[in-house]
Amino acid sequence: MSAVLEAKKQVVSEVAAKLRDSKSTVVVDYRGLNVAEVTELRKQLREAGVEFKVYKNTLTRRAAEEAGLAGLNESLTGPNAIAFSTEDVIAPAKVINDFAKKHEALEIKAGVIEGNVATVEEVKALAELPSREGLLSMLLSVLQAPIRNFALATKAVAEQKEEQGA
């Protein structure tokens, strides 16, 4: 009996650590998806560097309380799977939201974004943001614009001087 209890305590501490260490976490209801669809979702999440697991709700509730995320408990009913990402805040929300658009059986229930419990709307809003690489490229283009404009103006002045000198 104590071996089972120890195993459960270990799972609770493991899930609590994942909830604390993750940059973002998404809780989904996967009821209605067939095995092939769940496998495809797991593959897409794995490629994005996201861990996707199914835990018992009672153990997850205890882990959420241990991690200081008791607000997550109201979403932990029925069959749930949890996607954890320790690297990218947007990745789990983006992959799951895109998958849910194609497969209506997948339902986003809640999330945790950088240590704060998030609603379904907040998770979906996060999913609509560009990826980290997309945001960096936008920033780079904004930073390059003044330099590009200066270079074009300098070139125009140089060409004008050449025309006047010739």
VENGITA-V454107 format. One line per field, one symbol per residue. ss: DSSP state (h for helix, s for strand, l for the rest). burial: + if it has 9 or more other ideal C-beta (glycine too) atoms within 8 Angstrom, else -. A space follows every 50 residues. Layout:
ss=???
burial=???
This chain:
ss=lhhhhhhhhhhhhhhhhhhhhllsssssslllllhhhhhhhhhhhhhlll ssslllhhhhhhhhhhlllhhhhhhllllsssssslllllhhhhhhhhhh hhllllsssssssllssslhhhhhhhhhlllhhhhhhhhhhhhhhhhhhh hhhhhhhhhhhhhhhl
burial=-------+--+++++++++--+++++++++--+---++-+++-+++-+-+ -+--+-+-+++++++++-+--++-++---++++++--+++++++++++++ --+-++-++++++----+-+-+++-++-+-+---+--+------------ ----------------
